[in-house]
Amino acid sequence: MKDSDKRLSVLFETEGTYPYVGGGVSTWCDILVRELPQVDYHICAVTGDPNVKFKYDLMPNVRQIIHVPLWGTEEPAEFILPQVPFSEIYLRKQETTYQVIEEKFIPLFHHFLQGMEEAGPDMTPYGRTIHELYHYFQQYDYIESFKAPQVWEVFRDEMLRPYRERPDDFLPEERPNLYDLTTALRWLNKLLMVLNAPIPDTDVTHATIAAFVGLASVIAKLEYGTPMLLTEHGVYIRERYIHISATGLTYFLKRFLINLSVYMSRLCYTYADQISPVCNFNQRWERLYGVPEEKLLTIYNGVNPNVFVPGPKPEKTRDRPTVVAAARIFPLKDIKTMIRTAYLVNKTIPDKDVQFIVYGSVTADPPYVLECLELIADEEGRPEEKSRIIEAAGAGAKEISKAVDLMTELGLDRVFKFGKFHPDPPKIFLEGDISILTSISEGFPYTVLESMACGRPVVATDVGGVREALEGFGVVCKPRDPQDLADGVIKLLQNEGLRQELGRKARNEVLAKYRTSTSVDAYWESYRRLAQMKPG
């Protein structure tokens, strides 16, 4: 067997994505697994819900799924350790005594907590603590350990330490109350669940996000000497700042979650042997958090130009100027700005009857979808229908889907339509004259590359690696600025010659730089090089 044909094994770590949830990161995961049949993938997948189903057909080279649900389980071992007999789980619980927790768990837990205030560029001391906690949970019970009274006492004292030592740094209302502290400990209990998972010995580990699932790579590095590759699509720290700051949480809980997120990313950055952001933009954040230059190697995403090909508009949109988008309906995609953009465009060129269609899940974030539906009703000036939609939306995913259907029945989709699921993604972009992306955070989005491959120019916000892909081949606009986006859309819709020119250039740019094969080959070469670093 030639060296280039040698099989390798990879622990592939995902969080909230492949193989249970769709989206750009999951698409990238599926491409890697399919295009590298010579790699045996052991997938460690962190999810929010234990009752999830595969979104993708798994390939034969997926050798193992280690499913780590964070919420919705009374006994996590049922999902995380299905191969461990119940009798052994029972014995672990019996052996997790007050004395064991006091002597073995508490010192490790205390040191781990100290890292939340002391995290810096070199996280090796805390990585070793993570490794020791992993060994502890191989012998003792996870739930019983966290339930112990002395765990609460250590957690409370450590969380209050900054307020004792630096009282002038905090306002009185910023101090945590009992609810804040108990909530934070409950979250920590769930978020560290990967420490309870079995970590296989593979040639390489590949974390797809610098978050909690990356602890599996830290453990494998210290347990087996396994080299670690980290891919960053959107920068985890940046996206957590955006999301957490927009919540209605108390000051303490926001501070707790941000500190914990920085902690996880710094651990991943410390132990990764190669960090491969999907665009050069991400490197700015990675350097900011202490990543040395020699670890960084950008690997751009790629698409198959034989699947995403130019073509005519279908009959259903042929007679209307159409702007399309492929996006999950949730806050980071900023669909509300897309809606406002659509109505600004229609007010500027009403005689053209421009329509916007967004294809993507409406069940990922029902409250946000409802906000979008309310905004559409407001823009249409239909307050009576708005109240009917709110009533129909309820609180669950099924209800919100019915509310979207009701919007159509009421004729509220004149300008902006929710297309929901599209059975043939390459044809999404052919329905439009142009496509649009209004995200406030991105990595190197597939939807931009896919639209470019289809010869459809893109109007997109200047986030992540969008400018790297699009400058000279589309229109780059300011985030959260409906007027700037509307100006870009109007510019392209009113100039057919410019649309065609940019579409041709965009297609040629994909052919030259952003093919699937180019991206996959770069990961294969990275796997081979890193595997040679493993001792023994």
One Martini backbone bead per residue (centre of mass of N, CA, C, O) as a GRO file, in nm:
protein
  536
    1MET     BB    1   0.096   0.036   0.023
    2LYS     BB    2   0.063   0.348  -0.011
    3ASP     BB    3   0.089   0.626   0.175
    4SER     BB    4  -0.163   0.772   0.035
    5ASP     BB    5  -0.351   0.496   0.113
    6LYS     BB    6  -0.347   0.514   0.402
    7ARG     BB    7  -0.508   0.456   0.682
    8LEU     BB    8  -0.706   0.663   0.895
    9SER     BB    9  -0.775   0.798   1.220
   10VAL     BB   10  -1.061   1.004   1.341
   11LEU     BB   11  -1.152   1.238   1.577
   12PHE     BB   12  -1.476   1.381   1.535
   13GLU     BB   13  -1.580   1.709   1.645
   14THR     BB   14  -1.912   1.804   1.740
   15GLU     BB   15  -2.149   2.100   1.775
   16GLY     BB   16  -2.469   2.116   1.673
   17THR     BB   17  -2.440   1.920   1.418
   18TYR     BB   18  -2.297   1.678   1.302
   19PRO     BB   19  -2.548   1.439   1.204
   20TYR     BB   20  -2.824   1.613   1.320
   21VAL     BB   21  -2.760   1.893   1.170
   22GLY     BB   22  -2.789   2.138   0.966
   23GLY     BB   23  -2.567   2.319   0.752
   24GLY     BB   24  -2.259   2.439   0.682
   25VAL     BB   25  -2.089   2.260   0.874
   26SER     BB   26  -2.229   1.993   0.800
   27THR     BB   27  -2.156   1.997   0.504
   28TRP     BB   28  -1.852   1.986   0.552
   29CYS     BB   29  -1.848   1.719   0.703
   30ASP     BB   30  -1.978   1.544   0.480
   31ILE     BB   31  -1.761   1.592   0.270
   32LEU     BB   32  -1.521   1.470   0.419
   33VAL     BB   33  -1.634   1.185   0.466
   34ARG     BB   34  -1.691   1.122   0.159
   35GLU     BB   35  -1.394   1.217   0.035
   36LEU     BB   36  -1.257   1.021   0.283
   37PRO     BB   37  -1.250   0.683   0.274
   38GLN     BB   38  -0.949   0.650   0.416
   39VAL     BB   39  -1.117   0.746   0.670
   40ASP     BB   40  -1.170   0.683   1.008
   41TYR     BB   41  -1.460   0.782   1.178
   42HIS     BB   42  -1.492   0.927   1.507
   43ILE     BB   43  -1.787   1.053   1.648
   44CYS     BB   44  -1.820   1.346   1.850
   45ALA     BB   45  -2.152   1.443   1.957
   46VAL     BB   46  -2.287   1.741   2.050
   47THR     BB   47  -2.602   1.794   2.212
   48GLY     BB   48  -2.915   1.909   2.344
   49ASP     BB   49  -3.059   1.633   2.252
   50PRO     BB   50  -3.132   1.292   2.275
   51ASN     BB   51  -3.382   1.306   2.044
   52VAL     BB   52  -3.210   1.252   1.781
   53LYS     BB   53  -3.158   1.258   1.427
   54PHE     BB   54  -3.042   1.183   1.139
   55LYS     BB   55  -2.954   1.398   0.860
   56TYR     BB   56  -2.746   1.182   0.764
   57ASP     BB   57  -2.590   0.960   0.568
   58LEU     BB   58  -2.384   0.720   0.663
   59MET     BB   59  -2.078   0.616   0.614
   60PRO     BB   60  -1.865   0.342   0.631
   61ASN     BB   61  -1.627   0.534   0.772
   62VAL     BB   62  -1.821   0.534   1.013
   63ARG     BB   63  -1.737   0.370   1.317
   64GLN     BB   64  -1.844   0.601   1.531
   65ILE     BB   65  -2.082   0.709   1.789
   66ILE     BB   66  -2.057   0.981   2.022
   67HIS     BB   67  -2.319   1.068   2.225
   68VAL     BB   68  -2.365   1.412   2.375
   69PRO     BB   69  -2.605   1.502   2.577
   70LEU     BB   70  -2.687   1.782   2.780
   71TRP     BB   71  -2.998   1.739   2.774
   72GLY     BB   72  -3.272   1.539   2.891
   73THR     BB   73  -3.117   1.378   3.134
   74GLU     BB   74  -3.081   1.171   3.414
   75GLU     BB   75  -2.885   0.948   3.259
   76PRO     BB   76  -2.611   0.988   3.063
   77ALA     BB   77  -2.501   0.691   3.031
   78GLU     BB   78  -2.722   0.589   2.836
   79PHE     BB   79  -2.568   0.750   2.591
   80ILE     BB   80  -2.250   0.767   2.646
   81LEU     BB   81  -2.250   0.448   2.795
   82PRO     BB   82  -2.382   0.185   2.640
   83GLN     BB   83  -2.137  -0.034   2.694
   84VAL     BB   84  -2.201  -0.005   2.992
   85PRO     BB   85  -2.299  -0.167   3.242
   86PHE     BB   86  -2.521  -0.117   3.490
   87SER     BB   87  -2.353  -0.242   3.717
   88GLU     BB   88  -2.117  -0.042   3.686
   89ILE     BB   89  -2.273   0.217   3.735
   90TYR     BB   90  -2.363   0.139   4.019
   91LEU     BB   91  -2.078   0.111   4.140
   92ARG     BB   92  -1.989   0.401   4.093
   93LYS     BB   93  -2.197   0.523   4.282
   94GLN     BB   94  -2.106   0.371   4.540
   95GLU     BB   95  -1.798   0.486   4.520
   96THR     BB   96  -1.919   0.785   4.547
   97THR     BB   97  -1.807   0.927   4.805
   98TYR     BB   98  -1.746   1.173   5.019
   99GLN     BB   99  -1.439   1.113   5.034
  100VAL     BB  100  -1.377   1.102   4.734
  101ILE     BB  101  -1.470   1.384   4.664
  102GLU     BB  102  -1.287   1.537   4.866
  103GLU     BB  103  -1.002   1.405   4.764
  104LYS     BB  104  -1.043   1.400   4.430
  105PHE     BB  105  -1.247   1.619   4.310
  106ILE     BB  106  -1.218   1.898   4.445
  107PRO     BB  107  -0.928   1.980   4.356
  108LEU     BB  108  -0.993   1.974   4.053
  109PHE     BB  109  -1.237   2.164   4.049
  110HIS     BB  110  -1.096   2.407   4.170
  111HIS     BB  111  -0.883   2.443   3.948
  112PHE     BB  112  -1.076   2.477   3.717
  113LEU     BB  113  -1.214   2.739   3.825
  114GLN     BB  114  -0.960   2.920   3.828
  115GLY     BB  115  -0.941   2.938   3.510
  116MET     BB  116  -1.167   3.157   3.466
  117GLU     BB  117  -0.962   3.394   3.578
  118GLU     BB  118  -0.661   3.269   3.455
  119ALA     BB  119  -0.677   3.273   3.163
  120GLY     BB  120  -0.440   3.200   2.902
  121PRO     BB  121  -0.229   3.111   2.654
  122ASP     BB  122  -0.139   2.898   2.883
  123MET     BB  123  -0.326   2.579   2.949
  124THR     BB  124  -0.175   2.324   3.061
  125PRO     BB  125  -0.268   2.296   3.361
  126TYR     BB  126  -0.575   2.261   3.280
  127GLY     BB  127  -0.543   2.019   3.097
  128ARG     BB  128  -0.449   1.825   3.320
  129THR     BB  129  -0.713   1.846   3.481
  130ILE     BB  130  -0.896   1.734   3.265
  131HIS     BB  131  -0.755   1.459   3.254
  132GLU     BB  132  -0.812   1.384   3.553
  133LEU     BB  133  -1.120   1.401   3.533
  134TYR     BB  134  -1.151   1.179   3.331
  135HIS     BB  135  -1.036   0.956   3.515
  136TYR     BB  136  -1.237   0.988   3.740
  137PHE     BB  137  -1.495   0.917   3.546
  138GLN     BB  138  -1.400   0.617   3.499
  139GLN     BB  139  -1.474   0.545   3.821
  140TYR     BB  140  -1.683   0.775   3.868
  141ASP     BB  141  -1.964   0.959   3.921
  142TYR     BB  142  -2.094   1.238   3.782
  143ILE     BB  143  -2.360   1.312   3.932
  144GLU     BB  144  -2.272   1.255   4.224
  145SER     BB  145  -2.045   1.462   4.229
  146PHE     BB  146  -2.222   1.726   4.167
  147LYS     BB  147  -2.426   1.682   4.424
  148ALA     BB  148  -2.235   1.765   4.626
  149PRO     BB  149  -2.205   1.999   4.875
  150GLN     BB  150  -1.896   2.074   4.833
  151VAL     BB  151  -1.930   2.172   4.544
  152TRP     BB  152  -2.101   2.416   4.603
  153GLU     BB  153  -1.901   2.559   4.792
  154VAL     BB  154  -1.669   2.591   4.590
  155PHE     BB  155  -1.822   2.738   4.372
  156ARG     BB  156  -1.921   2.979   4.533
  157ASP     BB  157  -1.642   3.083   4.632
  158GLU     BB  158  -1.512   3.118   4.349
  159MET     BB  159  -1.729   3.313   4.225
  160LEU     BB  160  -1.684   3.534   4.469
  161ARG     BB  161  -1.385   3.618   4.466
  162PRO     BB  162  -1.378   3.880   4.286
  163TYR     BB  163  -1.573   4.038   4.485
  164ARG     BB  164  -1.372   4.028   4.726
  165GLU     BB  165  -1.094   4.126   4.589
  166ARG     BB  166  -1.273   4.340   4.374
  167PRO     BB  167  -1.513   4.545   4.466
  168ASP     BB  168  -1.461   4.806   4.274
  169ASP     BB  169  -1.538   4.647   3.993
  170PHE     BB  170  -1.837   4.641   4.121
  171LEU     BB  171  -2.159   4.652   4.130
  172PRO     BB  172  -2.409   4.564   4.331
  173GLU     BB  173  -2.593   4.438   4.087
  174GLU     BB  174  -2.346   4.233   3.994
  175ARG     BB  175  -2.405   4.051   4.205
  176PRO     BB  176  -2.475   3.744   4.296
  177ASN     BB  177  -2.721   3.524   4.347
  178LEU     BB  178  -2.855   3.225   4.414
  179TYR     BB  179  -2.968   3.177   4.133
  180ASP     BB  180  -2.713   3.226   3.970
  181LEU     BB  181  -2.535   3.003   4.099
  182THR     BB  182  -2.718   2.755   4.045
  183THR     BB  183  -2.734   2.793   3.741
  184ALA     BB  184  -2.430   2.774   3.676
  185LEU     BB  185  -2.386   2.488   3.789
  186ARG     BB  186  -2.587   2.347   3.607
  187TRP     BB  187  -2.450   2.420   3.343
  188LEU     BB  188  -2.171   2.296   3.399
  189ASN     BB  189  -2.264   2.008   3.429
  190LYS     BB  190  -2.356   1.990   3.125
  191LEU     BB  191  -2.107   2.113   2.956
  192LEU     BB  192  -1.900   1.872   3.079
  193MET     BB  193  -2.000   1.586   2.962
  194VAL     BB  194  -1.748   1.492   2.789
  195LEU     BB  195  -1.591   1.372   3.045
  196ASN     BB  196  -1.787   1.102   3.023
  197ALA     BB  197  -1.651   1.011   2.768
  198PRO     BB  198  -1.524   0.813   2.534
  199ILE     BB  199  -1.174   0.801   2.423
  200PRO     BB  200  -1.026   0.733   2.145
  201ASP     BB  201  -0.761   0.583   1.964
  202THR     BB  202  -0.605   0.791   1.731
  203ASP     BB  203  -0.422   0.962   1.495
  204VAL     BB  204  -0.645   1.195   1.504
  205THR     BB  205  -0.780   1.510   1.585
  206HIS     BB  206  -1.107   1.690   1.503
  207ALA     BB  207  -1.206   2.003   1.563
  208THR     BB  208  -1.497   2.216   1.470
  209ILE     BB  209  -1.458   2.365   1.756
  210ALA     BB  210  -1.375   2.601   2.024
  211ALA     BB  211  -1.505   2.394   2.251
  212PHE     BB  212  -1.619   2.147   2.452
  213VAL     BB  213  -1.552   1.912   2.250
  214GLY     BB  214  -1.235   1.976   2.260
  215LEU     BB  215  -1.170   1.808   2.518
  216ALA     BB  216  -1.117   1.543   2.368
  217SER     BB  217  -0.843   1.637   2.251
  218VAL     BB  218  -0.698   1.695   2.514
  219ILE     BB  219  -0.716   1.409   2.622
  220ALA     BB  220  -0.580   1.260   2.381
  221LYS     BB  221  -0.309   1.405   2.403
  222LEU     BB  222  -0.249   1.302   2.706
  223GLU     BB  223  -0.314   0.991   2.669
  224TYR     BB  224  -0.182   0.934   2.344
  225GLY     BB  225  -0.055   1.177   2.165
  226THR     BB  226  -0.268   1.321   1.992
  227PRO     BB  227  -0.309   1.502   1.735
  228MET     BB  228  -0.439   1.843   1.664
  229LEU     BB  229  -0.724   1.964   1.488
  230LEU     BB  230  -0.852   2.298   1.409
  231THR     BB  231  -1.168   2.422   1.313
  232GLU     BB  232  -1.278   2.754   1.202
  233HIS     BB  233  -1.550   2.916   1.118
  234GLY     BB  234  -1.670   3.049   1.343
  235VAL     BB  235  -1.585   3.233   1.605
  236TYR     BB  236  -1.666   3.136   1.910
  237ILE     BB  237  -1.613   3.383   2.084
  238ARG     BB  238  -1.758   3.591   1.913
  239GLU     BB  239  -2.041   3.450   1.910
  240ARG     BB  240  -2.078   3.457   2.217
  241TYR     BB  241  -2.077   3.757   2.257
  242ILE     BB  242  -2.322   3.814   2.082
  243HIS     BB  243  -2.529   3.628   2.221
  244ILE     BB  244  -2.499   3.702   2.525
  245SER     BB  245  -2.545   4.016   2.499
  246ALA     BB  246  -2.859   3.961   2.389
  247THR     BB  247  -2.947   3.881   2.652
  248GLY     BB  248  -3.140   3.872   2.975
  249LEU     BB  249  -2.916   3.835   3.156
  250THR     BB  250  -2.723   3.859   3.400
  251TYR     BB  251  -2.420   3.966   3.466
  252PHE     BB  252  -2.306   3.706   3.584
  253LEU     BB  253  -2.399   3.505   3.360
  254LYS     BB  254  -2.249   3.640   3.134
  255ARG     BB  255  -1.967   3.622   3.259
  256PHE     BB  256  -1.961   3.318   3.289
  257LEU     BB  257  -1.999   3.237   2.986
  258ILE     BB  258  -1.760   3.393   2.872
  259ASN     BB  259  -1.535   3.269   3.044
  260LEU     BB  260  -1.594   2.977   2.952
  261SER     BB  261  -1.547   3.021   2.649
  262VAL     BB  262  -1.256   3.117   2.668
  263TYR     BB  263  -1.148   2.869   2.806
  264MET     BB  264  -1.205   2.664   2.578
  265SER     BB  265  -1.047   2.805   2.352
  266ARG     BB  266  -0.770   2.813   2.490
  267LEU     BB  267  -0.739   2.511   2.512
  268CYS     BB  268  -0.750   2.452   2.209
  269TYR     BB  269  -0.514   2.638   2.127
  270THR     BB  270  -0.294   2.497   2.298
  271TYR     BB  271  -0.340   2.183   2.180
  272ALA     BB  272  -0.310   2.259   1.902
  273ASP     BB  273  -0.120   2.197   1.605
  274GLN     BB  274  -0.363   2.291   1.411
  275ILE     BB  275  -0.506   2.594   1.274
  276SER     BB  276  -0.808   2.607   1.057
  277PRO     BB  277  -0.934   2.842   0.913
  278VAL     BB  278  -1.174   2.943   0.656
  279CYS     BB  279  -1.031   3.227   0.708
  280ASN     BB  280  -0.834   3.506   0.759
  281PHE     BB  281  -1.011   3.664   0.957
  282ASN     BB  282  -0.990   3.462   1.204
  283GLN     BB  283  -0.689   3.518   1.278
  284ARG     BB  284  -0.730   3.771   1.449
  285TRP     BB  285  -0.855   3.626   1.694
  286GLU     BB  286  -0.638   3.410   1.743
  287ARG     BB  287  -0.408   3.609   1.801
  288LEU     BB  288  -0.549   3.761   2.035
  289TYR     BB  289  -0.542   3.456   2.193
  290GLY     BB  290  -0.225   3.345   2.135
  291VAL     BB  291  -0.173   3.241   1.854
  292PRO     BB  292   0.066   3.114   1.676
  293GLU     BB  293   0.168   3.133   1.353
  294GLU     BB  294   0.259   2.823   1.312
  295LYS     BB  295  -0.051   2.710   1.350
  296LEU     BB  296  -0.149   2.859   1.093
  297LEU     BB  297  -0.405   2.736   0.841
  298THR     BB  298  -0.577   2.809   0.578
  299ILE     BB  299  -0.902   2.654   0.482
  300TYR     BB  300  -1.105   2.656   0.239
  301ASN     BB  301  -1.390   2.626   0.117
  302GLY     BB  302  -1.592   2.403  -0.098
  303VAL     BB  303  -1.730   2.330  -0.423
  304ASN     BB  304  -1.931   2.172  -0.670
  305PRO     BB  305  -1.936   2.272  -1.008
  306ASN     BB  306  -2.117   2.014  -1.107
  307VAL     BB  307  -2.369   2.096  -0.921
  308PHE     BB  308  -2.311   2.405  -0.929
  309VAL     BB  309  -2.495   2.549  -1.189
  310PRO     BB  310  -2.584   2.717  -1.439
  311GLY     BB  311  -2.912   2.874  -1.513
  312PRO     BB  312  -3.230   2.911  -1.552
  313LYS     BB  313  -3.515   3.025  -1.466
  314PRO     BB  314  -3.791   2.931  -1.345
  315GLU     BB  315  -4.123   2.972  -1.391
  316LYS     BB  316  -4.205   3.080  -1.096
  317THR     BB  317  -3.971   3.339  -1.139
  318ARG     BB  318  -3.936   3.463  -1.430
  319ASP     BB  319  -4.147   3.731  -1.394
  320ARG     BB  320  -3.966   3.797  -1.129
  321PRO     BB  321  -3.789   3.964  -0.927
  322THR     BB  322  -3.530   3.772  -0.749
  323VAL     BB  323  -3.446   3.700  -0.407
  324VAL     BB  324  -3.219   3.476  -0.252
  325ALA     BB  325  -3.202   3.238   0.030
  326ALA     BB  326  -2.982   3.039   0.251
  327ALA     BB  327  -3.130   2.996   0.580
  328ARG     BB  328  -3.145   2.998   0.896
  329ILE     BB  329  -3.389   3.098   1.140
  330PHE     BB  330  -3.169   3.310   1.302
  331PRO     BB  331  -2.996   3.567   1.444
  332LEU     BB  332  -2.715   3.545   1.285
  333LYS     BB  333  -2.878   3.597   1.003
  334ASP     BB  334  -3.060   3.845   1.012
  335ILE     BB  335  -3.366   3.844   0.891
  336LYS     BB  336  -3.479   4.124   0.966
  337THR     BB  337  -3.295   4.277   0.771
  338MET     BB  338  -3.400   4.135   0.517
  339ILE     BB  339  -3.688   4.237   0.539
  340ARG     BB  340  -3.627   4.541   0.533
  341THR     BB  341  -3.488   4.529   0.259
  342ALA     BB  342  -3.729   4.433   0.089
  343TYR     BB  343  -3.908   4.692   0.143
  344LEU     BB  344  -3.712   4.900   0.030
  345VAL     BB  345  -3.703   4.791  -0.256
  346ASN     BB  346  -4.015   4.814  -0.313
  347LYS     BB  347  -4.024   5.125  -0.270
  348THR     BB  348  -3.823   5.192  -0.510
  349ILE     BB  349  -3.940   4.930  -0.710
  350PRO     BB  350  -4.267   4.866  -0.742
  351ASP     BB  351  -4.304   4.787  -1.053
  352LYS     BB  352  -4.134   4.501  -1.018
  353ASP     BB  353  -4.217   4.306  -0.791
  354VAL     BB  354  -4.029   4.218  -0.565
  355GLN     BB  355  -3.883   3.910  -0.440
  356PHE     BB  356  -3.834   3.722  -0.136
  357ILE     BB  357  -3.647   3.409  -0.070
  358VAL     BB  358  -3.629   3.183   0.211
  359TYR     BB  359  -3.428   2.897   0.276
  360GLY     BB  360  -3.524   2.726   0.578
  361SER     BB  361  -3.543   2.673   0.895
  362VAL     BB  362  -3.834   2.737   1.129
  363THR     BB  363  -3.742   2.547   1.404
  364ALA     BB  364  -3.476   2.647   1.551
  365ASP     BB  365  -3.629   2.950   1.634
  366PRO     BB  366  -3.937   3.032   1.706
  367PRO     BB  367  -3.925   3.320   1.836
  368TYR     BB  368  -3.779   3.449   1.592
  369VAL     BB  369  -3.986   3.385   1.376
  370LEU     BB  370  -4.211   3.550   1.504
  371GLU     BB  371  -4.068   3.821   1.476
  372CYS     BB  372  -4.070   3.810   1.166
  373LEU     BB  373  -4.376   3.795   1.125
  374GLU     BB  374  -4.441   4.061   1.268
  375LEU     BB  375  -4.274   4.242   1.079
  376ILE     BB  376  -4.432   4.182   0.822
  377ALA     BB  377  -4.704   4.287   0.924
  378ASP     BB  378  -4.603   4.574   0.972
  379GLU     BB  379  -4.505   4.632   0.678
  380GLU     BB  380  -4.809   4.570   0.568
  381GLY     BB  381  -5.028   4.688   0.761
  382ARG     BB  382  -5.147   4.413   0.953
  383PRO     BB  383  -5.264   4.391   1.266
  384GLU     BB  384  -5.482   4.165   1.258
  385GLU     BB  385  -5.288   3.938   1.151
  386LYS     BB  386  -5.078   3.948   1.374
  387SER     BB  387  -5.260   3.827   1.600
  388ARG     BB  388  -5.308   3.555   1.453
  389ILE     BB  389  -5.014   3.464   1.445
  390ILE     BB  390  -4.954   3.466   1.745
  391GLU     BB  391  -5.173   3.257   1.814
  392ALA     BB  392  -5.058   3.026   1.617
  393ALA     BB  393  -4.758   2.987   1.725
  394GLY     BB  394  -4.710   2.954   2.012
  395ALA     BB  395  -4.416   2.738   2.129
  396GLY     BB  396  -4.359   2.552   1.886
  397ALA     BB  397  -4.256   2.411   1.593
  398LYS     BB  398  -4.533   2.337   1.471
  399GLU     BB  399  -4.671   2.611   1.515
  400ILE     BB  400  -4.473   2.789   1.352
  401SER     BB  401  -4.527   2.649   1.082
  402LYS     BB  402  -4.828   2.730   1.074
  403ALA     BB  403  -4.780   3.036   1.079
  404VAL     BB  404  -4.638   3.045   0.806
  405ASP     BB  405  -4.883   2.939   0.647
  406LEU     BB  406  -5.074   3.168   0.732
  407MET     BB  407  -4.925   3.394   0.591
  408THR     BB  408  -5.001   3.291   0.310
  409GLU     BB  409  -5.312   3.288   0.340
  410LEU     BB  410  -5.308   3.614   0.408
  411GLY     BB  411  -5.096   3.755   0.204
  412LEU     BB  412  -4.792   3.820   0.347
  413ASP     BB  413  -4.599   3.710   0.083
  414ARG     BB  414  -4.549   3.932  -0.136
  415VAL     BB  415  -4.231   3.994  -0.059
  416PHE     BB  416  -4.192   3.771   0.179
  417LYS     BB  417  -4.061   3.436   0.186
  418PHE     BB  418  -4.104   3.108   0.323
  419GLY     BB  419  -3.965   2.809   0.187
  420LYS     BB  420  -3.809   2.633   0.357
  421PHE     BB  421  -3.775   2.341   0.217
  422HIS     BB  422  -3.533   2.219  -0.025
  423PRO     BB  423  -3.477   1.939  -0.233
  424ASP     BB  424  -3.269   2.131  -0.432
  425PRO     BB  425  -3.019   2.331  -0.362
  426PRO     BB  426  -2.895   2.419  -0.646
  427LYS     BB  427  -3.188   2.560  -0.726
  428ILE     BB  428  -3.217   2.805  -0.548
  429PHE     BB  429  -3.034   3.014  -0.716
  430LEU     BB  430  -3.201   2.991  -0.989
  431GLU     BB  431  -3.457   3.153  -0.883
  432GLY     BB  432  -3.262   3.390  -0.899
  433ASP     BB  433  -3.087   3.680  -0.980
  434ILE     BB  434  -3.007   3.685  -0.677
  435SER     BB  435  -2.833   3.693  -0.367
  436ILE     BB  436  -2.852   3.674   0.004
  437LEU     BB  437  -2.665   3.806   0.299
  438THR     BB  438  -2.724   3.904   0.670
  439SER     BB  439  -2.510   3.845   0.856
  440ILE     BB  440  -2.318   3.890   1.175
  441SER     BB  441  -2.189   3.591   1.132
  442GLU     BB  442  -1.898   3.424   0.985
  443GLY     BB  443  -1.704   3.247   0.787
  444PHE     BB  444  -1.724   3.050   0.490
  445PRO     BB  445  -1.988   3.057   0.307
  446TYR     BB  446  -2.156   2.841   0.108
  447THR     BB  447  -2.378   3.020  -0.020
  448VAL     BB  448  -2.182   3.199  -0.172
  449LEU     BB  449  -2.040   2.980  -0.342
  450GLU     BB  450  -2.295   2.857  -0.471
  451SER     BB  451  -2.389   3.111  -0.616
  452MET     BB  452  -2.133   3.158  -0.779
  453ALA     BB  453  -2.143   2.880  -0.929
  454CYS     BB  454  -2.438   2.972  -1.054
  455GLY     BB  455  -2.404   3.281  -1.149
  456ARG     BB  456  -2.488   3.443  -0.878
  457PRO     BB  457  -2.493   3.722  -0.741
  458VAL     BB  458  -2.392   3.884  -0.428
  459VAL     BB  459  -2.546   4.011  -0.131
  460ALA     BB  460  -2.332   4.102   0.149
  461THR     BB  461  -2.198   4.091   0.447
  462ASP     BB  462  -1.911   4.213   0.635
  463VAL     BB  463  -1.824   3.895   0.728
  464GLY     BB  464  -1.569   3.739   0.781
  465GLY     BB  465  -1.500   3.582   0.457
  466VAL     BB  466  -1.670   3.734   0.243
  467ARG     BB  467  -1.469   3.932   0.108
  468GLU     BB  468  -1.267   3.716   0.008
  469ALA     BB  469  -1.484   3.598  -0.199
  470LEU     BB  470  -1.652   3.875  -0.320
  471GLU     BB  471  -1.454   4.068  -0.411
  472GLY     BB  472  -1.547   4.150  -0.749
  473PHE     BB  473  -1.832   3.943  -0.741
  474GLY     BB  474  -1.998   4.161  -0.570
  475VAL     BB  475  -2.175   4.279  -0.272
  476VAL     BB  476  -2.057   4.470   0.003
  477CYS     BB  477  -2.193   4.515   0.333
  478LYS     BB  478  -2.331   4.636   0.604
  479PRO     BB  479  -2.419   4.545   0.895
  480ARG     BB  480  -2.736   4.621   0.994
  481ASP     BB  481  -2.806   4.760   0.686
  482PRO     BB  482  -3.072   4.793   0.490
  483GLN     BB  483  -2.992   5.021   0.293
  484ASP     BB  484  -2.727   4.906   0.186
  485LEU     BB  485  -2.852   4.644   0.083
  486ALA     BB  486  -3.064   4.770  -0.101
  487ASP     BB  487  -2.864   4.915  -0.287
  488GLY     BB  488  -2.733   4.652  -0.389
  489VAL     BB  489  -2.984   4.522  -0.509
  490ILE     BB  490  -3.068   4.750  -0.701
  491LYS     BB  491  -2.809   4.760  -0.868
  492LEU     BB  492  -2.851   4.467  -0.988
  493LEU     BB  493  -3.151   4.467  -1.087
  494GLN     BB  494  -3.092   4.736  -1.284
  495ASN     BB  495  -2.828   4.552  -1.403
  496GLU     BB  496  -2.781   4.306  -1.618
  497GLY     BB  497  -2.488   4.331  -1.710
  498LEU     BB  498  -2.363   4.317  -1.425
  499ARG     BB  499  -2.478   4.047  -1.342
  500GLN     BB  500  -2.342   3.878  -1.565
  501GLU     BB  501  -2.051   3.954  -1.508
  502LEU     BB  502  -2.038   3.863  -1.209
  503GLY     BB  503  -2.130   3.572  -1.258
  504ARG     BB  504  -1.888   3.485  -1.431
  505LYS     BB  505  -1.664   3.559  -1.231
  506ALA     BB  506  -1.761   3.385  -0.995
  507ARG     BB  507  -1.739   3.112  -1.131
  508ASN     BB  508  -1.431   3.132  -1.196
  509GLU     BB  509  -1.337   3.157  -0.900
  510VAL     BB  510  -1.431   2.879  -0.810
  511LEU     BB  511  -1.266   2.714  -1.019
  512ALA     BB  512  -0.985   2.830  -0.909
  513LYS     BB  513  -1.034   2.814  -0.556
  514TYR     BB  514  -1.341   2.656  -0.465
  515ARG     BB  515  -1.302   2.353  -0.452
  516THR     BB  516  -1.351   2.064  -0.301
  517SER     BB  517  -1.080   1.923  -0.366
  518THR     BB  518  -0.895   2.138  -0.243
  519SER     BB  519  -0.995   2.116   0.048
  520VAL     BB  520  -0.967   1.809   0.098
  521ASP     BB  521  -0.664   1.784   0.037
  522ALA     BB  522  -0.574   1.963   0.276
  523TYR     BB  523  -0.680   1.772   0.498
  524TRP     BB  524  -0.526   1.518   0.421
  525GLU     BB  525  -0.244   1.639   0.455
  526SER     BB  526  -0.285   1.709   0.753
  527TYR     BB  527  -0.334   1.427   0.859
  528ARG     BB  528  -0.065   1.301   0.768
  529ARG     BB  529   0.124   1.493   0.916
  530LEU     BB  530   0.011   1.456   1.206
  531ALA     BB  531   0.035   1.143   1.233
  532GLN     BB  532   0.357   1.156   1.237
  533MET     BB  533   0.359   1.287   1.542
  534LYS     BB  534   0.292   1.030   1.670
  535PRO     BB  535   0.381   0.837   1.907
  536GLY     BB  536   0.463   0.506   1.803
   0.00000   0.00000   0.00000
